[in-house]
Amino acid sequence: MSKLSIILFSGTTDKALAAGVLAQAAAAMGSEVTIFVTFWGLMNFTKAEKKMVLPKEFEQMGPAMMQGMAKEHVKSWYEMMLEAKEFGAKIYACSMSAGVFGLKKEDLDPIIDDMVGAATYLQQSEDGQALFI
Amino acid sequence: MEAKIIDSRGAACPGPITDLAKAYRNSKVGDILELWATDKGVRADTQAWATKTGNEILEVKEDPDKIVVRIKINKR
């Protein structure tokens, strides 16, 4: 079975969307999908309300992006990751980064399956496709 | 044979391929699935999906209001 392993390092909404699209598409293609959320990526995976965060240079395009997404019926990155999970995708939080930001498992969104370390990522991504987003 | 219609009109990528994958879960060998979509990527993406999953694209047809892809299920 083919595999896609995504490291979601970035904490901006655009990058989370890219990860969501590829996770959902790969899951629909029958791949085993794993998303490892690390560092700034974790900011989107706390229990706090999800906010749109864009890179500084594109911040003024936020409203246009939201309008375009609504017009094209693009789902949110969170909905896309839920769809991927419906096909068996797993989403893990990096234990070290969580520690750095003082986040415990119970602080994280329930979409996170578990907290894992780098060895788990390396073992799970072996012989598959890997993306760093 | 009667095709099972999957209506994904209006859904953006990767919606149509996801709807197809969900219908595929409930299909059996020999079934014909017919995907209706408006996302322009669907022509290439259904071909990629079929290649990956071992199924067959029978026909791709562009109607004025939708793209229709007929898929034969050869592998479950």
Backbone of each chain as ProteinMPNN parsed JSONL, in Angstrom:
{"seq_chain_A": "MSKLSIILFSGTTDKALAAGVLAQAAAAMGSEVTIFVTFWGLMNFTKAEKKMVLPKEFEQMGPAMMQGMAKEHVKSWYEMMLEAKEFGAKIYACSMSAGVFGLKKEDLDPIIDDMVGAATYLQQSEDGQALFI", "coords_chain_A": {"N_chain_A": [[0.838, -1.199, 0.0], [0.556, 2.225, -0.851], [2.04, 5.181, 0.604], [1.578, 8.326, 2.2], [3.256, 10.773, 3.885], [2.981, 13.6, 5.758], [4.678, 16.376, 6.963], [3.543, 18.846, 8.886], [4.605, 21.826, 9.444], [4.267, 24.546, 9.33], [2.321, 27.303, 10.552], [0.405, 28.754, 9.293], [-2.74, 29.479, 7.715], [-3.001, 29.058, 4.966], [-1.032, 27.167, 4.366], [-1.864, 25.049, 5.929], [-4.159, 24.446, 4.591], [-3.141, 23.498, 2.154], [-1.946, 21.161, 3.081], [-4.22, 19.839, 3.956], [-5.699, 19.443, 1.561], [-4.001, 17.708, 0.124], [-3.812, 15.566, 1.883], [-6.467, 14.673, 2.037], [-6.948, 14.033, -0.675], [-5.001, 12.044, -1.138], [-5.831, 10.109, 0.661], [-8.271, 9.445, -0.466], [-7.337, 8.272, -2.744], [-6.561, 5.897, -1.851], [-4.269, 5.701, -0.343], [-2.121, 5.243, 2.521], [-2.287, 7.557, 4.965], [-0.476, 9.893, 6.851], [-0.268, 12.588, 9.033], [2.045, 14.656, 10.46], [2.116, 16.905, 12.931], [3.89, 19.685, 13.713], [5.867, 22.067, 15.544], [5.14, 25.415, 14.572], [2.887, 24.623, 13.307], [1.334, 23.377, 15.21], [-0.129, 25.378, 16.397], [-2.536, 25.652, 15.124], [-3.878, 23.515, 16.055], [-4.766, 23.505, 18.62], [-7.22, 23.629, 21.271], [-8.31, 26.062, 21.069], [-10.282, 28.611, 19.409], [-10.395, 28.393, 15.857], [-8.408, 30.467, 13.889], [-7.933, 32.612, 11.066], [-4.767, 32.746, 9.738], [-2.412, 34.418, 7.925], [0.505, 34.553, 5.771], [2.638, 37.371, 6.22], [3.187, 38.867, 3.807], [0.985, 38.353, 2.227], [-1.214, 39.072, 3.562], [-3.13, 41.108, 3.051], [-4.624, 39.962, 1.141], [-6.37, 38.264, 2.281], [-9.327, 38.6, 2.661], [-10.16, 38.406, -0.041], [-9.307, 35.852, -0.623], [-10.923, 34.344, 1.1], [-13.433, 34.915, 0.038], [-13.155, 33.824, -2.522], [-12.786, 31.138, -1.874], [-15.26, 30.532, -0.779], [-16.909, 30.917, -2.976], [-15.983, 28.943, -4.707], [-16.653, 26.74, -3.32], [-14.756, 25.545, -1.606], [-13.615, 23.478, 0.901], [-12.858, 23.829, 4.452], [-9.519, 23.546, 5.818], [-9.624, 21.973, 8.036], [-11.974, 20.477, 7.795], [-11.198, 19.019, 5.573], [-9.135, 17.482, 6.602], [-10.594, 15.961, 8.403], [-12.117, 14.496, 6.582], [-10.062, 13.011, 5.392], [-9.34, 11.492, 7.578], [-11.566, 9.959, 7.828], [-11.09, 8.05, 5.959], [-9.148, 6.686, 7.184], [-6.791, 8.078, 7.773], [-4.135, 9.271, 9.881], [-3.437, 11.623, 12.453], [-0.817, 13.148, 14.0], [0.702, 14.717, 16.819], [3.734, 16.409, 17.39], [5.71, 15.49, 20.027], [7.844, 16.806, 21.239], [7.696, 19.501, 20.289], [5.2, 20.161, 21.304], [5.77, 20.131, 23.991], [7.555, 22.286, 24.103], [5.836, 24.441, 23.697], [4.266, 24.193, 25.849], [2.034, 22.551, 25.678], [-0.318, 20.091, 26.435], [-1.604, 16.753, 25.86], [-4.346, 16.954, 26.375], [-4.796, 19.598, 25.819], [-4.927, 19.766, 23.161], [-6.636, 19.741, 19.986], [-9.25, 17.385, 19.42], [-8.894, 16.111, 16.977], [-6.345, 15.309, 16.767], [-4.595, 12.32, 16.937], [-2.615, 11.211, 18.532], [0.325, 11.8, 20.556], [3.537, 11.876, 19.341], [6.999, 10.944, 18.693], [10.021, 11.822, 16.825], [11.094, 9.452, 15.836], [8.915, 7.857, 15.317], [7.741, 9.199, 13.172], [9.785, 8.846, 11.265], [9.861, 6.089, 10.978], [7.258, 5.545, 10.102], [7.103, 6.947, 7.702], [8.838, 5.759, 6.048], [9.882, 4.479, 2.922], [7.802, 5.692, 1.59], [5.91, 8.471, 0.169], [6.951, 11.724, 1.082], [6.208, 14.849, 2.526], [7.077, 18.152, 3.355], [5.602, 20.699, 4.894]], "CA_chain_A": [[0.0, 0.0, 0.0], [1.376, 3.433, -0.893], [1.938, 5.995, 1.824], [1.933, 9.739, 2.167], [3.504, 11.329, 5.214], [3.123, 15.056, 5.672], [5.063, 17.124, 8.156], [2.942, 20.183, 8.842], [5.436, 22.644, 10.316], [3.797, 25.932, 9.274], [1.113, 27.585, 11.31], [-0.512, 29.638, 8.567], [-3.932, 28.791, 7.212], [-2.794, 28.63, 3.577], [-0.241, 25.928, 4.35], [-2.717, 23.985, 6.477], [-5.081, 24.093, 3.506], [-2.39, 22.649, 1.223], [-1.812, 19.844, 3.724], [-5.551, 19.227, 3.976], [-6.048, 18.999, 0.205], [-3.211, 16.535, -0.258], [-4.169, 14.451, 2.769], [-7.769, 14.142, 1.624], [-6.821, 13.414, -1.994], [-4.23, 10.8, -1.016], [-6.678, 9.129, 1.349], [-9.263, 8.995, -1.45], [-6.611, 7.428, -3.709], [-6.271, 4.62, -1.208], [-2.965, 5.705, 0.334], [-2.081, 5.347, 3.98], [-1.898, 8.957, 5.149], [-0.136, 10.324, 8.198], [0.153, 13.982, 9.144], [2.758, 14.956, 11.7], [1.993, 18.346, 13.16], [5.004, 20.079, 14.568], [6.187, 23.486, 15.731], [4.062, 26.406, 14.41], [1.696, 23.879, 12.88], [0.526, 23.038, 16.385], [-0.99, 26.507, 16.793], [-3.868, 25.418, 14.548], [-4.424, 22.261, 16.572], [-5.153, 23.579, 20.025], [-8.678, 23.674, 21.385], [-8.762, 27.451, 20.872], [-11.024, 28.833, 18.168], [-9.5, 28.471, 14.689], [-8.366, 31.797, 13.3], [-7.168, 32.633, 9.833], [-3.454, 33.367, 9.846], [-1.779, 34.398, 6.61], [1.848, 35.129, 5.779], [2.614, 38.845, 6.182], [3.163, 39.444, 2.459], [-0.3, 38.117, 1.558], [-2.274, 39.351, 4.529], [-4.203, 41.941, 2.485], [-5.429, 39.147, 0.219], [-7.225, 37.374, 3.078], [-10.749, 38.651, 2.321], [-10.357, 37.896, -1.403], [-9.143, 34.405, -0.56], [-12.113, 33.782, 1.731], [-14.53, 35.012, -0.938], [-12.891, 32.839, -3.576], [-13.014, 29.793, -1.339], [-16.706, 30.344, -0.636], [-17.467, 30.827, -4.33], [-15.593, 27.657, -5.297], [-17.047, 25.69, -2.364], [-13.578, 24.877, -1.053], [-13.84, 23.235, 2.323], [-11.766, 24.283, 5.307], [-8.468, 22.534, 5.987], [-10.029, 21.071, 9.127], [-12.934, 19.527, 7.202], [-10.447, 18.126, 4.686], [-8.418, 16.499, 7.429], [-11.608, 15.022, 8.907], [-12.423, 13.586, 5.465], [-8.922, 12.082, 5.278], [-9.418, 10.561, 8.719], [-12.669, 9.04, 7.565], [-10.48, 6.974, 5.179], [-8.118, 6.028, 7.995], [-5.597, 8.894, 8.014], [-3.807, 9.546, 11.279], [-2.808, 12.927, 12.676], [-0.032, 13.09, 15.226], [1.384, 15.934, 17.265], [5.124, 16.203, 17.812], [5.745, 15.609, 21.49], [8.835, 17.804, 21.651], [7.149, 20.851, 20.063], [4.11, 20.372, 22.258], [6.438, 20.475, 25.241], [8.116, 23.637, 23.973], [4.746, 25.411, 23.838], [3.515, 23.896, 27.063], [0.751, 21.935, 25.33], [-0.491, 18.682, 26.786], [-2.57, 16.07, 24.973], [-5.711, 17.454, 26.596], [-4.915, 20.955, 25.265], [-4.977, 19.683, 21.698], [-7.9, 19.427, 19.32], [-9.428, 15.921, 19.371], [-8.509, 15.557, 15.672], [-5.014, 14.716, 16.978], [-4.743, 10.938, 17.434], [-1.651, 10.859, 19.568], [1.58, 12.549, 20.555], [4.615, 10.947, 18.99], [8.315, 11.54, 18.492], [10.6, 11.792, 15.478], [11.32, 8.073, 15.387], [7.64, 7.355, 14.761], [7.623, 9.763, 11.823], [10.761, 8.231, 10.356], [9.462, 4.708, 10.714], [6.01, 5.508, 9.34], [7.246, 7.538, 6.371], [9.833, 4.981, 5.288], [9.443, 3.902, 1.648], [6.599, 6.336, 1.068], [6.105, 9.862, -0.209], [6.977, 12.589, 2.252], [6.11, 16.272, 2.228], [7.318, 19.075, 4.469], [4.798, 21.888, 4.545]], "C_chain_A": [[0.882, 1.261, 0.0], [1.079, 4.325, 0.314], [2.279, 7.444, 1.531], [2.095, 10.219, 3.6], [3.776, 12.817, 5.074], [3.624, 15.581, 7.012], [4.447, 18.508, 8.008], [3.632, 21.033, 9.9], [4.869, 24.061, 10.431], [2.488, 26.116, 10.026], [0.142, 28.487, 10.578], [-1.612, 28.815, 7.899], [-3.732, 28.281, 5.788], [-2.04, 27.301, 3.509], [-1.049, 24.761, 4.911], [-3.699, 23.512, 5.413], [-4.383, 23.168, 2.501], [-2.243, 21.241, 1.795], [-3.144, 19.099, 3.711], [-5.951, 18.668, 2.62], [-5.31, 17.704, -0.127], [-3.526, 15.329, 0.608], [-5.486, 13.828, 2.316], [-7.659, 13.425, 0.277], [-6.091, 12.076, -1.901], [-5.06, 9.717, -0.337], [-7.71, 8.566, 0.377], [-8.635, 8.099, -2.515], [-6.245, 6.08, -3.098], [-4.928, 4.555, -0.513], [-3.146, 5.739, 1.849], [-1.515, 6.735, 4.289], [-1.599, 9.246, 6.621], [0.291, 11.783, 8.151], [0.828, 14.156, 10.501], [2.746, 16.463, 11.881], [3.077, 18.747, 14.147], [5.157, 21.594, 14.595], [5.009, 24.42, 15.482], [2.762, 25.745, 13.957], [0.757, 23.605, 14.039], [-0.446, 24.145, 16.789], [-2.405, 26.375, 16.236], [-4.569, 24.216, 15.173], [-4.667, 22.288, 18.078], [-6.676, 23.614, 20.074], [-9.224, 25.093, 21.204], [-9.479, 27.574, 19.532], [-10.051, 28.996, 16.996], [-9.58, 29.873, 14.084], [-7.601, 31.72, 11.994], [-5.866, 33.385, 10.062], [-2.811, 33.264, 8.472], [-0.368, 34.948, 6.704], [1.753, 36.636, 5.573], [2.425, 39.402, 4.772], [1.841, 39.24, 1.723], [-1.497, 38.461, 2.441], [-3.447, 40.13, 3.922], [-5.072, 41.16, 1.52], [-6.389, 38.212, 0.953], [-8.699, 37.401, 2.696], [-11.038, 38.087, 0.923], [-10.25, 36.367, -1.414], [-10.388, 33.744, 0.036], [-13.309, 33.793, 0.776], [-14.383, 33.959, -2.028], [-13.171, 31.428, -3.106], [-14.503, 29.506, -1.196], [-17.343, 30.127, -2.004], [-17.196, 29.446, -4.936], [-15.992, 26.468, -4.417], [-15.851, 24.882, -1.87], [-13.824, 24.695, 0.439], [-12.666, 23.752, 3.147], [-10.731, 23.168, 5.441], [-8.881, 21.516, 7.038], [-11.014, 20.019, 8.603], [-12.209, 18.531, 6.295], [-9.699, 17.068, 5.486], [-9.396, 15.501, 8.044], [-11.996, 14.015, 7.825], [-11.314, 12.542, 5.322], [-8.986, 11.045, 6.39], [-10.522, 9.537, 8.523], [-12.173, 7.843, 6.733], [-9.318, 6.329, 5.942], [-6.857, 6.828, 8.234], [-5.399, 9.11, 9.511], [-3.134, 10.917, 11.376], [-2.121, 12.897, 14.034], [0.573, 14.45, 15.549], [2.786, 15.555, 17.722], [5.228, 16.474, 19.317], [6.725, 16.69, 21.951], [8.295, 19.222, 21.472], [6.032, 21.152, 21.045], [4.689, 20.781, 23.605], [6.97, 21.891, 25.237], [7.038, 24.694, 24.218], [3.841, 25.122, 25.034], [2.154, 23.275, 26.8], [0.741, 20.468, 25.74], [-1.53, 18.084, 25.855], [-3.974, 16.654, 25.13], [-5.904, 18.901, 26.126], [-5.151, 20.923, 23.757], [-6.36, 19.296, 21.197], [-8.035, 17.896, 19.232], [-9.125, 15.294, 18.007], [-7.12, 14.899, 15.756], [-5.185, 13.327, 17.599], [-3.816, 10.636, 18.597], [-0.477, 11.838, 19.519], [2.686, 11.542, 20.292], [5.929, 11.699, 18.828], [8.822, 11.337, 17.076], [10.788, 10.371, 14.952], [10.06, 7.492, 14.761], [7.446, 7.883, 13.351], [8.549, 9.039, 10.855], [10.362, 6.813, 9.99], [8.215, 4.677, 9.825], [6.169, 6.033, 7.922], [8.17, 6.715, 5.473], [9.211, 4.347, 4.046], [8.134, 4.498, 1.136], [6.941, 7.728, 0.559], [6.089, 10.704, 1.049], [6.942, 14.053, 1.805], [6.351, 17.074, 3.498], [6.621, 20.387, 4.129], [4.879, 22.918, 5.658]], "O_chain_A": [[1.842, 1.348, 0.766], [0.026, 4.232, 0.945], [3.155, 7.743, 0.719], [1.187, 10.089, 4.42], [4.689, 13.233, 4.361], [3.064, 15.268, 8.063], [4.803, 19.255, 7.096], [3.3, 20.976, 11.084], [4.971, 24.698, 11.479], [1.666, 25.205, 10.119], [-0.842, 28.942, 11.162], [-1.44, 27.641, 7.571], [-4.225, 27.211, 5.432], [-2.364, 26.428, 2.704], [-0.938, 23.63, 4.437], [-4.031, 22.329, 5.341], [-4.963, 22.179, 2.053], [-2.398, 20.252, 1.079], [-3.191, 17.89, 3.486], [-6.477, 17.559, 2.528], [-5.907, 16.734, -0.595], [-3.509, 14.195, 0.127], [-5.606, 12.606, 2.224], [-8.21, 12.338, 0.105], [-6.509, 11.091, -2.509], [-4.996, 8.548, -0.716], [-7.995, 7.369, 0.387], [-9.316, 7.268, -3.116], [-5.679, 5.222, -3.776], [-4.482, 3.473, -0.129], [-4.163, 6.193, 2.374], [-0.385, 7.044, 3.912], [-2.371, 8.887, 7.511], [1.116, 12.168, 7.323], [0.255, 13.843, 11.545], [3.305, 17.201, 11.07], [3.167, 18.221, 15.257], [4.618, 22.298, 13.741], [3.964, 24.253, 16.111], [1.673, 26.263, 14.203], [-0.463, 23.6, 13.876], [-1.459, 23.887, 17.438], [-3.356, 26.916, 16.801], [-5.724, 23.933, 14.855], [-4.762, 21.246, 18.727], [-7.338, 23.628, 19.037], [-10.437, 25.305, 21.187], [-9.302, 26.745, 18.639], [-9.017, 29.651, 17.123], [-10.662, 30.392, 13.808], [-6.726, 30.87, 11.827], [-5.87, 34.526, 10.524], [-2.677, 32.173, 7.918], [-0.064, 35.723, 7.611], [0.891, 37.117, 4.838], [1.608, 40.298, 4.558], [1.598, 39.885, 0.703], [-2.643, 38.172, 2.098], [-4.607, 39.856, 4.229], [-6.136, 41.63, 1.118], [-7.132, 37.458, 0.324], [-9.28, 36.348, 2.431], [-12.027, 37.383, 0.722], [-10.995, 35.681, -2.115], [-10.851, 32.716, -0.458], [-14.084, 32.84, 0.706], [-15.347, 33.294, -2.409], [-13.727, 30.615, -3.845], [-14.96, 28.392, -1.455], [-18.205, 29.264, -2.17], [-18.058, 28.858, -5.589], [-15.693, 25.32, -4.748], [-15.939, 23.662, -1.735], [-14.191, 25.635, 1.145], [-11.61, 24.075, 2.603], [-11.03, 21.997, 5.208], [-8.533, 20.339, 6.945], [-10.906, 18.834, 8.921], [-12.558, 17.351, 6.251], [-9.64, 15.903, 5.092], [-9.068, 14.324, 8.191], [-12.183, 12.832, 8.107], [-11.582, 11.353, 5.153], [-8.718, 9.864, 6.168], [-10.428, 8.401, 8.988], [-12.754, 6.76, 6.79], [-8.589, 5.511, 5.382], [-5.923, 6.312, 8.846], [-6.35, 9.13, 10.292], [-2.368, 11.313, 10.498], [-2.745, 12.656, 15.068], [0.91, 15.227, 14.655], [2.994, 14.521, 18.356], [4.875, 17.551, 19.797], [6.47, 17.399, 22.925], [8.412, 20.053, 22.374], [5.929, 22.266, 21.558], [4.162, 21.669, 24.275], [6.86, 22.612, 26.228], [7.29, 25.711, 24.863], [2.787, 25.736, 25.197], [1.225, 23.443, 27.59], [1.662, 19.71, 25.436], [-2.244, 18.8, 25.154], [-4.699, 16.828, 24.15], [-7.034, 19.382, 26.043], [-5.528, 21.929, 23.155], [-7.135, 18.626, 21.88], [-7.049, 17.197, 18.998], [-9.102, 14.068, 17.889], [-6.768, 14.052, 14.935], [-5.826, 13.171, 18.638], [-4.171, 9.908, 19.523], [-0.318, 12.596, 18.563], [2.762, 10.494, 20.934], [5.962, 12.93, 18.826], [8.139, 10.752, 16.235], [10.653, 10.126, 13.753], [10.127, 6.73, 13.796], [7.046, 7.149, 12.446], [8.141, 8.665, 9.756], [10.504, 6.388, 8.844], [8.131, 3.869, 8.9], [5.443, 5.606, 7.025], [8.26, 6.965, 4.271], [8.137, 3.75, 4.119], [7.437, 3.873, 0.337], [8.108, 8.118, 0.519], [5.317, 10.444, 1.973], [7.578, 14.429, 0.82], [5.882, 16.711, 4.577], [7.008, 21.09, 3.195], [4.274, 23.985, 5.556]]}, "seq_chain_B": "MEAKIIDSRGAACPGPITDLAKAYRNSKVGDILELWATDKGVRADTQAWATKTGNEILEVKEDPDKIVVRIKINKR", "coords_chain_B": {"N_chain_B": [[-25.611, -2.002, -18.474], [-26.855, -0.517, -15.524], [-25.632, 2.53, -14.422], [-24.151, 3.74, -11.4], [-24.887, 6.842, -10.162], [-22.822, 9.502, -9.197], [-23.068, 12.469, -7.807], [-21.2, 15.174, -7.916], [-21.259, 17.784, -8.522], [-20.317, 21.177, -8.331], [-18.618, 20.805, -6.172], [-15.346, 21.471, -5.002], [-11.952, 20.505, -5.867], [-10.367, 18.451, -3.432], [-12.906, 17.216, -3.63], [-14.644, 15.807, -5.605], [-13.121, 13.461, -6.202], [-13.019, 12.315, -3.753], [-15.698, 11.781, -3.24], [-16.033, 9.888, -5.211], [-14.297, 7.893, -4.253], [-15.648, 7.164, -1.954], [-17.995, 6.054, -2.977], [-16.855, 3.96, -4.286], [-16.075, 2.306, -2.205], [-18.426, 1.003, -1.57], [-18.901, -0.525, -3.769], [-18.908, -3.214, -6.233], [-16.97, -5.634, -8.13], [-17.288, -5.131, -11.577], [-19.266, -3.249, -11.465], [-20.545, -0.105, -12.689], [-19.59, 3.163, -12.279], [-20.701, 6.483, -12.315], [-19.461, 9.583, -12.457], [-20.352, 12.859, -11.79], [-19.209, 16.068, -12.289], [-18.016, 19.45, -11.743], [-15.603, 20.538, -11.31], [-12.592, 21.356, -12.862], [-10.36, 19.796, -12.757], [-11.049, 17.189, -12.763], [-10.984, 15.424, -14.906], [-8.262, 14.655, -15.357], [-7.736, 13.802, -12.753], [-9.484, 11.663, -12.174], [-8.494, 9.802, -13.917], [-5.961, 9.418, -12.82], [-6.72, 8.382, -10.353], [-7.982, 6.002, -11.169], [-5.87, 4.619, -12.346], [-4.246, 4.275, -10.145], [-5.86, 2.72, -8.435], [-6.492, 0.531, -9.935], [-8.672, 0.446, -11.638], [-10.999, 1.277, -14.342], [-11.333, 3.81, -16.76], [-14.06, 4.397, -18.683], [-15.265, 6.301, -20.255], [-15.09, 9.802, -20.899], [-16.932, 12.658, -20.784], [-17.834, 15.861, -21.888], [-20.351, 17.764, -20.917], [-22.437, 20.688, -21.387], [-22.942, 21.687, -18.815], [-21.551, 20.096, -17.035], [-18.899, 17.715, -16.278], [-18.748, 14.399, -17.225], [-17.803, 11.322, -16.025], [-17.311, 7.998, -16.705], [-16.79, 5.064, -14.974], [-15.416, 1.864, -14.77], [-15.542, -0.711, -12.464], [-12.968, -2.746, -11.767], [-11.494, -3.893, -9.882], [-11.504, -4.74, -6.492]], "CA_chain_B": [[-25.731, -2.017, -17.016], [-27.211, 0.762, -14.901], [-24.511, 3.126, -13.692], [-24.482, 4.445, -10.162], [-24.522, 8.248, -10.355], [-22.232, 10.23, -8.065], [-23.227, 13.873, -8.191], [-20.248, 16.048, -7.203], [-21.264, 19.112, -9.144], [-20.147, 22.282, -7.379], [-17.559, 20.525, -5.19], [-13.985, 21.767, -5.451], [-10.934, 19.486, -5.617], [-10.49, 17.06, -3.87], [-14.25, 16.698, -3.338], [-15.148, 14.769, -6.505], [-12.373, 12.204, -6.088], [-13.405, 11.759, -2.45], [-17.033, 11.193, -3.433], [-15.813, 8.663, -5.996], [-13.688, 6.89, -3.366], [-16.686, 6.678, -1.025], [-18.876, 5.165, -3.746], [-16.022, 2.78, -4.589], [-16.099, 1.427, -1.027], [-19.667, 0.211, -1.572], [-19.109, -1.098, -5.092], [-18.325, -4.537, -6.448], [-16.363, -5.791, -9.452], [-18.273, -5.125, -12.657], [-20.119, -2.061, -11.338], [-20.189, 1.113, -13.421], [-19.849, 4.387, -11.517], [-20.712, 7.666, -13.184], [-19.176, 10.765, -11.643], [-20.702, 14.16, -12.368], [-18.441, 17.098, -11.587], [-17.764, 20.706, -12.447], [-14.189, 20.87, -11.092], [-11.887, 21.09, -14.123], [-9.281, 18.816, -12.561], [-11.606, 15.845, -12.595], [-10.594, 14.568, -16.038], [-6.948, 14.088, -15.041], [-7.721, 13.168, -11.43], [-10.139, 10.35, -12.202], [-7.547, 8.898, -14.591], [-4.934, 9.091, -11.821], [-7.364, 7.516, -9.352], [-8.223, 4.689, -11.771], [-4.567, 3.974, -12.502], [-3.777, 3.923, -8.801], [-6.701, 1.716, -7.787], [-6.677, -0.625, -10.818], [-9.983, 0.472, -12.282], [-10.934, 1.658, -15.751], [-12.176, 4.906, -17.25], [-14.701, 3.98, -19.93], [-15.627, 7.451, -21.067], [-15.164, 11.132, -20.285], [-17.775, 13.426, -21.697], [-18.057, 17.217, -21.371], [-21.649, 18.38, -21.178], [-22.321, 22.129, -21.132], [-23.02, 22.016, -17.387], [-20.786, 19.178, -16.178], [-18.037, 16.681, -16.868], [-19.256, 13.084, -16.839], [-16.77, 10.289, -16.16], [-17.834, 6.651, -16.437], [-15.691, 4.238, -14.465], [-15.755, 0.451, -14.548], [-14.814, -1.264, -11.315], [-12.324, -4.027, -12.105], [-10.731, -4.373, -8.722], [-12.029, -4.313, -5.194]], "C_chain_B": [[-25.986, -0.6, -16.491], [-26.013, 1.297, -14.12], [-25.016, 3.767, -12.405], [-23.989, 5.877, -10.314], [-23.948, 8.832, -9.069], [-22.243, 11.707, -8.464], [-22.323, 14.776, -7.345], [-20.216, 17.435, -7.809], [-21.159, 20.189, -8.069], [-19.026, 22.054, -6.378], [-16.194, 20.829, -5.788], [-13.083, 20.571, -5.167], [-10.525, 19.552, -4.145], [-11.853, 16.437, -3.573], [-14.708, 15.583, -4.275], [-14.442, 13.417, -6.351], [-12.702, 11.516, -4.75], [-14.783, 11.114, -2.539], [-16.929, 9.886, -4.218], [-15.266, 7.545, -5.096], [-14.716, 6.318, -2.39], [-17.646, 5.723, -1.746], [-18.15, 3.846, -4.057], [-16.038, 1.784, -3.439], [-17.31, 0.504, -1.034], [-19.92, -0.47, -2.915], [-18.58, -2.527, -5.138], [-17.794, -4.627, -7.877], [-17.471, -5.888, -10.503], [-19.201, -3.919, -12.604], [-19.62, -0.937, -12.253], [-20.562, 2.301, -12.534], [-19.8, 5.56, -12.492], [-20.595, 8.914, -12.324], [-19.547, 12.026, -12.412], [-19.954, 15.23, -11.586], [-18.326, 18.352, -12.433], [-16.316, 21.16, -12.253], [-13.381, 20.428, -12.316], [-10.773, 20.051, -13.979], [-9.752, 17.382, -12.645], [-11.201, 14.886, -13.717], [-9.251, 13.877, -15.724], [-6.993, 13.291, -13.734], [-8.421, 11.806, -11.405], [-9.238, 9.332, -12.895], [-6.463, 8.454, -13.603], [-5.495, 8.123, -10.777], [-7.523, 6.107, -9.907], [-6.917, 3.916, -11.931], [-4.084, 3.451, -11.154], [-4.562, 2.752, -8.209], [-6.977, 0.502, -8.677], [-8.064, -0.704, -11.443], [-9.882, 1.15, -13.647], [-11.88, 2.806, -16.085], [-12.759, 4.468, -18.595], [-14.919, 5.173, -20.848], [-15.543, 8.741, -20.248], [-15.895, 12.023, -21.276], [-17.987, 14.803, -21.077], [-19.41, 17.725, -21.822], [-21.498, 19.877, -20.929], [-22.257, 22.466, -19.642], [-22.196, 21.116, -16.487], [-19.853, 18.298, -16.988], [-18.545, 15.349, -16.342], [-18.162, 12.051, -17.082], [-17.387, 8.948, -15.796], [-16.664, 5.73, -16.094], [-16.187, 2.82, -14.252], [-14.881, -0.07, -13.411], [-14.294, -2.658, -11.67], [-11.655, -4.661, -10.898], [-11.357, -3.847, -7.445], [-11.009, -4.667, -4.126]], "O_chain_B": [[-25.401, 0.374, -16.967], [-25.453, 0.607, -13.269], [-26.14, 4.263, -12.329], [-22.805, 6.103, -10.566], [-24.521, 8.674, -7.991], [-21.505, 12.125, -9.357], [-22.646, 15.097, -6.202], [-19.25, 18.176, -7.627], [-21.823, 20.122, -7.036], [-18.528, 23.013, -5.788], [-15.919, 20.487, -6.938], [-13.404, 19.726, -4.331], [-10.346, 20.661, -3.64], [-11.933, 15.241, -3.293], [-15.12, 14.521, -3.807], [-15.082, 12.366, -6.367], [-12.663, 10.29, -4.644], [-15.012, 10.039, -1.986], [-17.63, 8.914, -3.936], [-15.715, 6.401, -5.17], [-14.664, 5.139, -2.041], [-18.056, 4.707, -1.185], [-18.755, 2.775, -4.084], [-16.017, 0.573, -3.655], [-17.238, -0.633, -0.567], [-21.028, -0.94, -3.173], [-17.902, -2.989, -4.221], [-18.126, -3.8, -8.727], [-18.448, -6.619, -10.341], [-19.855, -3.599, -13.597], [-18.428, -0.839, -12.548], [-21.705, 2.427, -12.095], [-18.952, 5.607, -13.383], [-21.503, 9.257, -11.567], [-19.107, 12.231, -13.543], [-20.053, 15.292, -10.361], [-18.507, 18.332, -13.651], [-15.85, 22.062, -12.949], [-13.472, 19.281, -12.752], [-10.304, 19.496, -14.972], [-8.941, 16.457, -12.605], [-11.09, 13.68, -13.498], [-9.139, 12.655, -15.822], [-6.367, 12.238, -13.621], [-7.99, 10.9, -10.692], [-9.21, 8.159, -12.524], [-6.094, 7.28, -13.552], [-4.827, 7.171, -10.373], [-7.238, 5.128, -9.216], [-6.864, 2.712, -11.682], [-3.581, 2.333, -11.045], [-3.983, 1.887, -7.552], [-7.62, -0.452, -8.238], [-8.563, -1.79, -11.739], [-8.795, 1.551, -14.061], [-13.061, 2.781, -15.741], [-12.013, 4.2, -19.537], [-14.776, 5.067, -22.066], [-15.88, 8.766, -19.065], [-15.523, 12.123, -22.445], [-18.283, 14.912, -19.887], [-19.589, 18.078, -22.987], [-20.517, 20.295, -20.315], [-21.592, 23.425, -19.252], [-22.144, 21.349, -15.28], [-19.993, 18.152, -18.202], [-18.75, 15.193, -15.138], [-17.657, 11.917, -18.196], [-17.925, 8.784, -14.7], [-15.685, 5.639, -16.835], [-17.231, 2.595, -13.64], [-13.663, 0.105, -13.4], [-15.059, -3.606, -11.846], [-11.298, -5.839, -10.918], [-11.695, -2.668, -7.334], [-11.233, -4.401, -2.945]]}, "name": "protein", "num_of_chains": 2, "seq": "MSKLSIILFSGTTDKALAAGVLAQAAAAMGSEVTIFVTFWGLMNFTKAEKKMVLPKEFEQMGPAMMQGMAKEHVKSWYEMMLEAKEFGAKIYACSMSAGVFGLKKEDLDPIIDDMVGAATYLQQSEDGQALFIMEAKIIDSRGAACPGPITDLAKAYRNSKVGDILELWATDKGVRADTQAWATKTGNEILEVKEDPDKIVVRIKINKR"}
